[in-house]
Amino acid sequence: MRKKIISLVLLSLTLQLYGVSRTNGGMRLHIGEQVKSPVTGTIYQIGNENLPQGFNGNTIIITFPNTYYYDGRKQSVEYQLIISGVQVFDSYKDTGNIQIKEEEVIGTAVSSPVILNIRCKEFDPYLIDVSAVPPEFEQGWYYFGIEMFLPTSSKLLDYQPIAGKTDEIDFWDYPDSLENLYRQATERGDEERQIHFSSFPVFQVCLTTTLSNYPKTAEIAAGLSSPAAGLIVRRYFSNCPYMIQHNYNGIPLRLYFQNGFDQYLKEEYKLGNKIYLYTSVIFILNGEFYCYVRDFTLETPKDTVLQKMQRAREFMEQEE
């Protein structure tokens, strides 16, 4: 579900024939091309029954799951993806409850672009957070754009909040912590070797912390023990010219930032204040965690999303 679907785009044109035109997204396909499902899920409906105007019979609705972190808990929800402008293969029409896998070919395009929407019964915090425009409410459903599939959108609620090194972090098999990962990596190191490298599934956490200095421009491999260690770092952080060496509750981190983040932090953040860093933890090298910082906020993830939800509600009320 986290795989990026680069063939999906937001539609800047206003499709007046659609009852939910503001949230329309699309697939860049020509008529006759194969249509692949962007999600893994279950067929909910084929056709346009009980849909807003503009969705014709060449429409399929797929129910799919999503998990995220909000209000201190892991949330498990279901959304529906509406794909309109696809002639669905007959094999999907015969029986109910058919499972669809991501990237599975479900039919052929009969319009260009193929129109996409996501809908949910709830005013969902995750979809509000990622959306570029407020949702539209039609016939008991909130209709959202497709930003959750786009690599350019910040998905703050994908990041599990942790407040310290002992907090449990979700993995696919069993939970772990920064402290335990660090202990395992450093205990089994061979002092004779120049490179002590420890890998694990990349995980995303929102670190609550304070910073004592701003990111500085430096050579990506600066301060490393060997050319081989430099090659490892360049492979993962070649587009990150800024870095902070940070002590997080006694755990050493190298925080890498993309171009421009040094200026954003200097303009928006006062050193010593609390900050929330949305961070992908990549590996441990020579006793330090190496991390990519995707974004930051000065308020909690919940408060940040609540503000977006309030603005979206106000916009929707003005349109009524």
C-alpha contacts under 8 A as a table, 3 or more apart, distances in Angstrom:
res1	aa1	res2	aa2	distance
1	M	39	V	6.41
1	M	40	T	7.21
1	M	66	N	7.81
1	M	102	E	7.78
2	R	149	F	7.86
3	K	149	F	7.89
4	K	149	F	5.85
4	K	150	L	6.20
4	K	151	P	5.82
5	I	8	L	5.97
5	I	38	P	6.69
5	I	149	F	5.78
5	I	150	L	6.39
5	I	151	P	7.71
6	I	9	V	7.80
6	I	150	L	6.72
6	I	151	P	7.42
7	S	27	M	5.87
7	S	28	R	5.92
8	L	25	G	7.20
8	L	26	G	5.72
8	L	27	M	4.74
8	L	28	R	6.55
8	L	146	I	8.00
8	L	149	F	7.46
8	L	150	L	7.05
9	V	25	G	5.77
9	V	26	G	5.36
9	V	27	M	6.31
9	V	28	R	7.30
9	V	146	I	7.96
9	V	150	L	7.61
10	L	24	N	6.77
10	L	25	G	4.33
10	L	26	G	6.13
10	L	145	G	7.57
10	L	146	I	7.20
10	L	147	E	7.76
11	L	14	T	7.67
11	L	24	N	6.13
11	L	25	G	5.17
11	L	26	G	6.33
14	T	21	S	6.06
14	T	22	R	6.98
15	L	18	Y	5.77
15	L	21	S	5.37
16	Q	19	G	7.39
16	Q	21	S	6.38
17	L	21	S	7.69
17	L	53	Q	6.96
17	L	54	G	5.25
18	Y	21	S	5.11
18	Y	52	P	7.25
18	Y	53	Q	5.54
18	Y	54	G	4.18
18	Y	55	F	7.00
19	G	52	P	5.31
19	G	53	Q	5.08
19	G	54	G	6.31
20	V	23	T	6.14
20	V	24	N	6.96
20	V	52	P	7.22
20	V	136	E	6.25
20	V	138	E	7.82
20	V	143	Y	7.07
21	S	24	N	5.39
22	R	133	V	7.34
22	R	135	P	7.84
22	R	136	E	7.46
22	R	145	G	7.98
23	T	117	N	6.58
23	T	133	V	6.98
23	T	134	P	7.92
23	T	135	P	6.69
23	T	136	E	7.32
23	T	143	Y	6.77
23	T	144	F	5.40
23	T	145	G	4.37
23	T	146	I	7.74
24	N	115	I	6.40
24	N	116	L	5.89
24	N	117	N	5.67
24	N	144	F	7.98
24	N	145	G	5.96
24	N	146	I	7.76
25	G	115	I	5.79
25	G	116	L	4.89
25	G	117	N	6.25
25	G	145	G	6.15
25	G	146	I	5.95
26	G	113	P	5.64
26	G	114	V	5.30
26	G	115	I	4.52
26	G	116	L	5.24
27	M	112	S	7.96
27	M	113	P	5.60
27	M	114	V	5.16
27	M	115	I	6.71
27	M	116	L	7.45
28	R	112	S	7.31
28	R	113	P	5.68
28	R	114	V	7.24
29	L	33	E	6.25
29	L	35	V	7.90
29	L	109	A	6.99
29	L	112	S	6.01
29	L	113	P	5.84
29	L	114	V	6.82
30	H	33	E	5.64
30	H	109	A	6.81
30	H	111	S	7.42
30	H	112	S	5.60
30	H	113	P	7.14
31	I	108	T	7.46
31	I	109	A	4.91
31	I	110	V	5.09
31	I	111	S	5.57
31	I	112	S	5.93
32	G	108	T	5.39
32	G	109	A	5.09
32	G	110	V	6.28
33	E	108	T	5.41
33	E	109	A	5.52
34	Q	105	V	6.39
34	Q	106	I	7.65
34	Q	107	G	5.93
34	Q	108	T	4.52
34	Q	109	A	6.36
35	V	86	V	7.01
35	V	105	V	5.60
35	V	106	I	5.95
35	V	107	G	5.38
35	V	108	T	5.26
35	V	109	A	6.11
36	K	102	E	7.48
36	K	103	E	4.95
36	K	104	E	5.17
36	K	105	V	4.26
36	K	106	I	5.83
36	K	107	G	7.47
37	S	40	T	7.41
37	S	100	I	7.42
37	S	101	K	7.06
37	S	102	E	5.36
37	S	103	E	5.08
37	S	104	E	5.52
37	S	105	V	6.46
37	S	106	I	6.62
38	P	102	E	5.33
38	P	103	E	5.92
39	V	64	F	6.78
39	V	100	I	7.64
39	V	101	K	6.48
39	V	102	E	4.40
39	V	103	E	7.23
40	T	64	F	6.20
40	T	99	Q	7.63
40	T	100	I	5.43
40	T	101	K	4.22
40	T	102	E	4.54
41	G	62	I	6.03
41	G	63	T	5.41
41	G	64	F	4.31
41	G	65	P	7.13
41	G	99	Q	5.82
41	G	100	I	5.21
41	G	101	K	6.50
41	G	102	E	7.95
42	T	62	I	5.42
42	T	63	T	5.21
42	T	64	F	6.55
42	T	97	N	6.06
42	T	98	I	5.60
42	T	99	Q	4.51
42	T	100	I	5.71
43	I	46	I	7.63
43	I	60	I	7.44
43	I	61	I	6.10
43	I	62	I	4.53
43	I	63	T	6.28
43	I	96	G	7.58
43	I	97	N	6.05
43	I	98	I	5.54
43	I	99	Q	6.49
43	I	100	I	7.04
44	Y	60	I	7.76
44	Y	61	I	5.40
44	Y	62	I	5.33
44	Y	63	T	5.94
44	Y	97	N	7.22
45	Q	60	I	5.82
45	Q	61	I	5.11
45	Q	62	I	7.18
46	I	57	G	7.61
46	I	58	N	7.69
46	I	59	T	5.85
46	I	60	I	4.42
46	I	61	I	6.33
46	I	93	K	7.47
47	G	56	N	6.89
47	G	57	G	4.35
47	G	58	N	5.97
47	G	59	T	4.89
47	G	60	I	6.03
48	N	51	L	5.41
48	N	55	F	5.71
48	N	56	N	5.49
48	N	57	G	5.16
48	N	58	N	7.56
48	N	59	T	6.05
48	N	60	I	7.90
51	L	55	F	6.61
52	P	55	F	6.66
52	P	138	E	6.97
52	P	139	Q	7.67
55	F	58	N	7.69
55	F	59	T	6.64
55	F	84	S	6.18
56	N	59	T	6.25
56	N	84	S	7.12
56	N	85	G	7.69
58	N	84	S	5.88
58	N	85	G	5.27
58	N	86	V	5.25
58	N	87	Q	5.44
58	N	88	V	7.24
58	N	110	V	7.84
59	T	82	I	6.99
59	T	83	I	5.57
59	T	84	S	4.20
59	T	85	G	6.10
59	T	86	V	6.12
59	T	87	Q	7.59
59	T	88	V	7.86
60	I	82	I	5.94
60	I	83	I	5.37
60	I	84	S	6.55
60	I	86	V	7.61
60	I	88	V	7.41
61	I	80	Q	6.33
61	I	81	L	5.56
61	I	82	I	4.55
61	I	83	I	6.36
62	I	80	Q	5.46
62	I	81	L	5.18
62	I	82	I	6.64
63	T	78	E	6.64
63	T	79	Y	5.75
63	T	80	Q	4.36
63	T	81	L	6.41
64	F	78	E	5.61
64	F	79	Y	5.52
64	F	80	Q	6.10
64	F	81	L	7.46
65	P	76	S	7.14
65	P	77	V	5.77
65	P	78	E	4.44
65	P	79	Y	6.24
66	N	76	S	5.92
66	N	77	V	5.45
66	N	78	E	6.13
66	N	79	Y	7.39
67	T	74	K	6.84
67	T	75	Q	5.39
67	T	76	S	4.51
67	T	77	V	6.32
67	T	158	D	7.82
68	Y	74	K	5.71
68	Y	75	Q	5.24
68	Y	76	S	6.83
68	Y	126	Y	7.24
68	Y	157	L	5.48
68	Y	158	D	5.19
68	Y	159	Y	7.60
68	Y	160	Q	7.83
69	Y	72	G	6.75
69	Y	73	R	5.61
69	Y	74	K	4.54
69	Y	75	Q	5.79
69	Y	157	L	5.23
69	Y	158	D	6.35
69	Y	159	Y	6.83
69	Y	160	Q	5.80
69	Y	161	P	7.50
70	Y	73	R	5.55
70	Y	74	K	6.50
70	Y	75	Q	6.71
70	Y	125	P	7.88
70	Y	157	L	6.49
70	Y	301	P	7.57
70	Y	302	K	6.30
71	D	302	K	5.95
72	G	161	P	7.61
78	E	120	C	7.44
79	Y	118	I	6.77
79	Y	119	R	5.98
79	Y	120	C	5.20
80	Q	118	I	5.60
80	Q	119	R	5.27
80	Q	120	C	6.44
81	L	116	L	7.05
81	L	117	N	5.87
81	L	118	I	4.60
81	L	119	R	6.56
82	I	115	I	7.92
82	I	116	L	5.55
82	I	117	N	5.15
82	I	118	I	6.16
82	I	119	R	7.70
83	I	86	V	6.96
83	I	114	V	6.91
83	I	115	I	5.82
83	I	116	L	4.84
83	I	117	N	6.92
84	S	114	V	5.91
84	S	115	I	5.05
84	S	116	L	6.43
85	G	109	A	5.89
85	G	110	V	5.25
85	G	111	S	4.98
85	G	112	S	7.55
85	G	113	P	7.74
85	G	114	V	5.00
85	G	115	I	6.41
86	V	107	G	6.09
86	V	108	T	5.47
86	V	109	A	4.55
86	V	110	V	5.47
86	V	111	S	7.23
86	V	114	V	6.87
87	Q	107	G	5.34
87	Q	108	T	5.30
87	Q	109	A	6.27
87	Q	110	V	6.30
88	V	92	Y	7.06
88	V	106	I	5.75
88	V	107	G	4.29
88	V	108	T	6.77
89	F	92	Y	5.88
89	F	93	K	7.42
89	F	106	I	6.08
89	F	107	G	4.99
89	F	108	T	7.91
90	D	93	K	5.25
90	D	94	D	7.04
91	S	94	D	5.99
92	Y	95	T	7.04
92	Y	98	I	6.98
92	Y	106	I	7.79
93	K	96	G	7.69
95	T	98	I	6.84
100	I	104	E	6.71
101	K	104	E	5.38
109	A	112	S	7.15
109	A	114	V	6.60
110	V	114	V	7.80
111	S	114	V	5.77
116	L	145	G	7.87
116	L	146	I	7.15
117	N	143	Y	6.64
117	N	144	F	6.19
117	N	145	G	5.69
117	N	146	I	6.26
118	I	143	Y	5.79
118	I	144	F	5.11
118	I	145	G	6.10
118	I	146	I	6.32
119	R	141	W	6.28
119	R	142	Y	5.41
119	R	143	Y	4.31
119	R	144	F	5.77
120	C	123	F	7.31
120	C	124	D	7.18
120	C	141	W	5.76
120	C	142	Y	5.34
120	C	143	Y	6.69
121	K	140	G	6.65
121	K	141	W	4.85
121	K	142	Y	5.98
122	E	141	W	7.42
122	E	142	Y	6.71
123	F	128	I	7.54
123	F	142	Y	6.58
124	D	127	L	5.54
124	D	128	I	6.15
125	P	128	I	5.05
125	P	129	D	6.01
125	P	305	V	6.61
125	P	306	L	7.80
125	P	309	M	7.13
126	Y	129	D	5.10
126	Y	130	V	6.45
126	Y	155	K	7.85
126	Y	157	L	6.35
127	L	130	V	5.38
127	L	131	S	5.92
127	L	144	F	6.86
127	L	148	M	7.23
128	I	131	S	5.32
128	I	134	P	7.21
128	I	135	P	7.63
128	I	144	F	7.94
128	I	305	V	7.48
128	I	308	K	6.85
128	I	309	M	6.26
128	I	312	A	7.74
129	D	155	K	7.11
129	D	156	L	7.40
129	D	157	L	7.83
129	D	305	V	5.74
129	D	308	K	6.60
129	D	309	M	7.73
130	V	147	E	5.90
130	V	148	M	6.04
130	V	153	S	6.24
130	V	154	S	6.42
130	V	155	K	5.78
130	V	156	L	7.95
131	S	134	P	6.85
131	S	135	P	7.99
131	S	144	F	6.99
131	S	145	G	6.11
131	S	146	I	7.50
131	S	147	E	5.70
131	S	148	M	7.57
132	A	145	G	7.52
132	A	147	E	7.23
133	V	144	F	8.00
133	V	145	G	7.37
133	V	312	A	7.96
134	P	144	F	7.35
134	P	312	A	5.05
134	P	313	R	7.83
134	P	315	F	7.17
134	P	316	M	7.13
135	P	142	Y	6.04
135	P	143	Y	5.28
135	P	144	F	4.81
135	P	145	G	7.41
135	P	312	A	7.44
135	P	316	M	7.78
136	E	142	Y	5.62
136	E	143	Y	5.08
136	E	144	F	6.87
136	E	316	M	7.43
137	F	140	G	6.79
137	F	141	W	5.64
137	F	142	Y	4.52
137	F	143	Y	6.16
138	E	141	W	5.42
138	E	142	Y	6.53
138	E	143	Y	7.44
146	I	149	F	5.88
146	I	150	L	7.21
147	E	150	L	5.04
147	E	153	S	6.18
148	M	153	S	7.02
148	M	155	K	7.26
150	L	153	S	5.93
151	P	154	S	7.95
154	S	294	R	7.67
154	S	295	D	7.43
155	K	158	D	5.70
155	K	159	Y	7.77
156	L	159	Y	5.85
156	L	278	Y	6.86
156	L	301	P	7.02
157	L	160	Q	7.19
157	L	301	P	7.18
158	D	204	Q	7.11
159	Y	204	Q	4.90
159	Y	205	V	4.46
159	Y	206	C	5.28
159	Y	278	Y	6.36
159	Y	279	T	7.45
160	Q	169	I	7.32
160	Q	170	D	7.98
160	Q	204	Q	6.43
160	Q	205	V	4.53
160	Q	206	C	5.62
161	P	205	V	5.64
161	P	206	C	4.40
161	P	207	L	6.25
161	P	208	T	7.45
162	I	165	K	7.86
162	I	167	D	5.92
162	I	168	E	7.87
162	I	169	I	7.81
162	I	205	V	6.66
162	I	206	C	6.08
162	I	207	L	5.61
162	I	208	T	6.56
163	A	167	D	6.83
163	A	207	L	6.35
163	A	208	T	5.24
163	A	209	T	7.51
164	G	167	D	5.68
164	G	207	L	7.92
164	G	208	T	7.70
164	G	248	Y	7.62
164	G	249	N	6.46
165	K	177	S	6.36
165	K	178	L	5.09
165	K	179	E	5.19
165	K	248	Y	7.30
165	K	249	N	6.18
165	K	251	I	7.21
166	T	177	S	5.38
166	T	178	L	6.46
166	T	179	E	5.74
166	T	180	N	7.69
167	D	177	S	5.74
167	D	178	L	7.66
168	E	175	P	5.71
168	E	176	D	5.28
168	E	177	S	4.97
169	I	175	P	5.27
169	I	176	D	5.23
169	I	177	S	5.55
169	I	178	L	7.98
169	I	205	V	7.99
170	D	174	Y	6.80
170	D	175	P	4.72
170	D	176	D	6.84
171	F	174	Y	5.52
171	F	175	P	5.39
171	F	176	D	7.25
171	F	203	F	7.81
176	D	180	N	6.67
176	D	181	L	7.17
177	S	180	N	5.28
177	S	181	L	6.20
178	L	181	L	5.21
178	L	182	Y	6.00
178	L	251	I	7.70
179	E	182	Y	5.17
179	E	183	R	6.09
179	E	251	I	7.12
180	N	183	R	5.02
180	N	184	Q	6.13
181	L	184	Q	5.29
181	L	185	A	6.20
182	Y	185	A	5.16
182	Y	186	T	6.13
182	Y	251	I	7.57
182	Y	284	I	7.62
182	Y	287	G	7.44
182	Y	289	F	7.91
183	R	186	T	5.35
183	R	187	E	5.85
184	Q	187	E	5.41
184	Q	188	R	6.54
185	A	188	R	5.98
185	A	189	G	6.73
185	A	197	F	7.85
185	A	198	S	5.91
185	A	284	I	7.26
185	A	287	G	7.43
186	T	189	G	5.35
186	T	287	G	6.09
189	G	196	H	6.05
190	D	193	R	5.66
190	D	196	H	7.45
191	E	194	Q	7.66
193	R	196	H	7.01
194	Q	225	S	6.50
194	Q	226	S	6.97
195	I	225	S	7.40
195	I	226	S	7.65
195	I	228	A	7.91
195	I	229	A	6.56
195	I	285	L	7.08
195	I	286	N	6.06
196	H	284	I	7.88
196	H	285	L	5.62
196	H	286	N	4.76
196	H	287	G	7.34
197	F	283	F	7.40
197	F	284	I	5.80
197	F	285	L	4.63
197	F	286	N	6.43
198	S	283	F	5.94
198	S	284	I	5.03
198	S	285	L	6.45
199	S	282	I	7.39
199	S	283	F	4.90
199	S	284	I	6.53
200	F	282	I	7.57
200	F	283	F	6.59
201	P	282	I	7.71
202	V	280	S	6.63
202	V	281	V	5.72
202	V	282	I	5.07
202	V	283	F	7.48
203	F	280	S	5.64
203	F	281	V	5.52
203	F	282	I	7.22
204	Q	278	Y	7.26
204	Q	279	T	5.63
204	Q	280	S	4.43
204	Q	281	V	6.28
205	V	278	Y	6.09
205	V	279	T	5.43
205	V	280	S	6.49
205	V	281	V	7.62
206	C	276	Y	6.16
206	C	277	L	5.37
206	C	278	Y	4.49
206	C	279	T	5.96
207	L	276	Y	5.54
207	L	277	L	5.07
207	L	278	Y	6.55
207	L	279	T	7.08
208	T	274	K	6.98
208	T	275	I	5.98
208	T	276	Y	4.81
208	T	277	L	6.70
209	T	248	Y	7.28
209	T	274	K	5.68
209	T	275	I	5.59
209	T	276	Y	6.52
209	T	277	L	7.78
210	T	271	L	7.20
210	T	272	G	5.34
210	T	273	N	5.57
210	T	274	K	4.80
210	T	275	I	5.73
211	L	214	Y	7.37
211	L	246	H	7.55
211	L	271	L	5.64
211	L	272	G	5.62
211	L	273	N	7.28
211	L	274	K	7.79
211	L	275	I	7.63
212	S	271	L	5.48
212	S	272	G	5.80
213	N	244	I	7.50
213	N	271	L	6.48
214	Y	244	I	6.95
214	Y	262	D	6.49
214	Y	265	L	7.01
214	Y	266	K	7.01
214	Y	271	L	7.76
215	P	242	Y	5.40
215	P	243	M	5.01
215	P	244	I	5.06
215	P	257	F	7.55
215	P	261	F	7.77
215	P	262	D	5.34
216	K	242	Y	5.25
216	K	243	M	5.76
216	K	244	I	6.82
216	K	262	D	7.07
217	T	241	P	5.78
217	T	242	Y	4.77
217	T	243	M	6.87
218	A	222	A	6.72
218	A	241	P	6.57
218	A	242	Y	6.53
218	A	243	M	7.36
219	E	222	A	5.10
219	E	241	P	7.26
220	I	230	G	7.32
220	I	233	V	6.84
220	I	234	R	6.39
220	I	237	F	7.31
220	I	238	S	7.28
220	I	240	C	7.82
220	I	241	P	6.66
221	A	224	L	5.71
221	A	229	A	7.49
221	A	230	G	4.51
221	A	231	L	7.66
221	A	233	V	6.52
221	A	234	R	7.06
222	A	230	G	7.84
224	L	227	P	7.75
224	L	229	A	6.32
224	L	230	G	6.37
225	S	229	A	6.59
226	S	229	A	5.27
226	S	230	G	6.49
227	P	230	G	4.92
227	P	231	L	6.32
228	A	231	L	5.11
228	A	232	I	6.51
229	A	232	I	5.15
229	A	233	V	6.46
229	A	285	L	7.92
230	G	233	V	5.20
230	G	234	R	6.14
231	L	234	R	5.12
231	L	235	R	6.22
232	I	235	R	5.33
232	I	236	Y	6.92
233	V	236	Y	5.49
233	V	237	F	5.87
233	V	238	S	7.61
234	R	237	F	5.21
234	R	238	S	4.84
235	R	238	S	6.15
237	F	240	C	5.19
237	F	241	P	7.92
237	F	256	Y	7.20
237	F	292	Y	7.77
238	S	241	P	7.36
239	N	258	Q	6.25
239	N	259	N	7.61
240	C	243	M	7.63
240	C	256	Y	5.83
240	C	257	F	5.08
240	C	258	Q	4.32
240	C	259	N	6.34
241	P	256	Y	7.48
241	P	257	F	6.72
241	P	258	Q	6.28
241	P	259	N	6.23
242	Y	256	Y	5.77
242	Y	257	F	5.07
242	Y	258	Q	6.53
242	Y	259	N	6.99
242	Y	261	F	7.78
242	Y	262	D	7.03
243	M	254	R	6.67
243	M	255	L	5.41
243	M	256	Y	4.46
243	M	257	F	5.99
244	I	254	R	5.78
244	I	255	L	5.12
244	I	256	Y	6.70
245	Q	252	P	7.19
245	Q	253	L	5.83
245	Q	254	R	4.65
245	Q	255	L	6.35
246	H	252	P	5.91
246	H	253	L	5.08
246	H	254	R	6.18
246	H	255	L	7.10
247	N	250	G	5.61
247	N	251	I	5.56
247	N	252	P	4.73
247	N	253	L	6.14
248	Y	251	I	4.93
248	Y	252	P	6.21
248	Y	253	L	6.86
251	I	288	E	7.65
251	I	289	F	7.99
252	P	287	G	7.39
252	P	288	E	5.14
252	P	289	F	6.35
253	L	288	E	5.42
253	L	289	F	4.68
253	L	290	Y	6.04
253	L	291	C	7.02
254	R	288	E	6.71
254	R	289	F	6.05
254	R	290	Y	4.93
254	R	291	C	5.96
255	L	290	Y	6.46
255	L	291	C	4.99
255	L	292	Y	5.94
255	L	293	V	6.39
256	Y	290	Y	7.68
256	Y	291	C	6.06
256	Y	292	Y	4.93
256	Y	293	V	5.98
257	F	261	F	6.12
257	F	262	D	7.75
257	F	292	Y	6.38
257	F	293	V	5.59
257	F	294	R	7.43
258	Q	261	F	6.02
258	Q	293	V	7.95
259	N	262	D	7.41
260	G	263	Q	5.52
260	G	264	Y	6.43
261	F	264	Y	4.89
261	F	265	L	6.06
262	D	265	L	5.42
262	D	266	K	6.30
263	Q	266	K	5.08
263	Q	267	E	6.13
264	Y	267	E	5.25
264	Y	268	E	6.02
264	Y	269	Y	7.90
265	L	268	E	5.21
265	L	269	Y	5.06
266	K	269	Y	5.79
266	K	270	K	7.32
269	Y	273	N	7.56
269	Y	275	I	7.92
269	Y	298	L	7.42
270	K	273	N	5.91
274	K	298	L	6.82
275	I	296	F	7.10
275	I	297	T	6.26
275	I	298	L	4.96
275	I	299	E	7.12
276	Y	296	F	5.46
276	Y	297	T	5.27
276	Y	298	L	6.11
276	Y	299	E	7.02
276	Y	300	T	6.81
276	Y	301	P	7.82
277	L	293	V	6.48
277	L	294	R	7.77
277	L	295	D	6.24
277	L	296	F	4.58
277	L	297	T	6.87
278	Y	293	V	5.72
278	Y	294	R	5.60
278	Y	295	D	5.24
278	Y	296	F	5.76
279	T	291	C	6.29
279	T	292	Y	5.56
279	T	293	V	4.41
279	T	294	R	5.88
279	T	295	D	7.47
280	S	291	C	5.54
280	S	292	Y	5.12
280	S	293	V	6.42
280	S	294	R	7.38
281	V	289	F	7.02
281	V	290	Y	6.21
281	V	291	C	4.47
281	V	292	Y	6.56
282	I	289	F	7.45
282	I	290	Y	5.75
282	I	291	C	5.65
282	I	292	Y	7.41
283	F	289	F	5.87
283	F	290	Y	5.56
283	F	291	C	7.57
284	I	287	G	6.26
284	I	288	E	5.30
284	I	289	F	4.39
284	I	290	Y	5.96
285	L	288	E	5.40
285	L	289	F	6.54
285	L	290	Y	7.14
293	V	296	F	7.67
297	T	300	T	7.21
297	T	301	P	7.58
297	T	304	T	7.62
299	E	303	D	6.15
299	E	304	T	6.07
300	T	303	D	5.21
300	T	304	T	6.13
301	P	304	T	5.11
301	P	305	V	6.23
302	K	305	V	5.25
302	K	306	L	6.04
303	D	306	L	4.97
303	D	307	Q	6.29
304	T	307	Q	5.44
304	T	308	K	6.71
305	V	308	K	5.03
305	V	309	M	6.15
306	L	309	M	4.96
306	L	310	Q	6.14
307	Q	310	Q	5.11
307	Q	311	R	6.30
308	K	311	R	5.17
308	K	312	A	6.14
309	M	312	A	5.08
309	M	313	R	6.18
310	Q	313	R	5.17
310	Q	314	E	6.23
311	R	314	E	5.14
311	R	315	F	6.22
312	A	315	F	5.14
312	A	316	M	6.21
313	R	316	M	5.11
313	R	317	E	6.11
314	E	317	E	5.14
314	E	318	Q	6.26
315	F	318	Q	5.22
315	F	319	E	6.53
316	M	319	E	5.20
316	M	320	E	6.63
317	E	320	E	5.33
